[in-house]
Amino acid sequence: MTTKEEIIAAIKAENPTLRAGSDEYGYVDLTVEEYEAEVNRWADARLAKLASKEALKKAEEDKAALLAKLGITADEAKLLLS
């Protein structure tokens, strides 16, 4: 699994600076503290997304193992549950 530090390094490589604002009101560069906080928020979001994907993959693997243990297909399990 990717670590938070690796994700932060990737985000910083992709976005060496960050700005806030809009075309209408103009933009300002984030301070070092704001930049670090935003990068951390982005890293947390990416970690959560990775964890969610891994949990889904694990659930699918568990389901396949159970179906194999029972000797039935997913379609047959659906028929049993309907």
N, C-alpha and C positions, 0 to 999 in steps of 0.2 A: 504494500500500500504506500502511496505517496505521503510524505510527511508535510506538515504545515510549513516547515522551513523551506522545503523544496517548492511548494506552491508559491510561497511569498517571493522566492528568488525568481521564479518564472514570471510572476505578475510584474515585479520590478523591472525585469528585462524587457517585457512587452510595453511597459508604461513607465519610462524613467521620470516623467513628470505628470502631474494631474492638474487640471483646471476645473473650476466650478463657474457656472453662470449660464448665460444664454446669448444668442445673437442679438436679441432685443436690448438687453441690459449690459452686455459685455461679459468678459471673462476675467477671472483672477486666478493666479497660481495658488495652489494649496500650500500652506505652511508645512514644514517638516513634520510637525505633530499631526496635522490633518491628513497629510499624505500617508503616514504610517498607520493611522487609524483606518483610513479607507482601504489600504492594502490588506490590513488584517481582516476587515469586514468581508472583502472579496475572497480572501483565503478561507475564511470560515464557511462562506457560501459554497465554495468549490468542494471543500471537505464534506459538507453535508450532502451535496449532490453525489459525490463518490460513495459515501456510506450508504445512501439510499440505493444506488445501483448495485452495490455489493450485497445488500440485504435482499434485494429482489432476486439477484442471481442465486444466492444461497437458498431462498425459498423455492425457486424453480428446481434446483438440484435436489432438495429434500423431497419435493413432490414426485420427481421422476424416480428417486430411489424407493419411495413408498409404493408407487404404482408397480415398479419392477418386483418389489418384494411380494406384493399381492398377486402379481401375474396378470394385471389388467392394463388396458390402455386408458389414456385420458378421456377418450370418448365413452368408454364403458363406465368409467367412474361418474361421468356426467349423467349417464342414463340411470345409474343407481341412485343418484342424489335428486333426480327429478321426480 
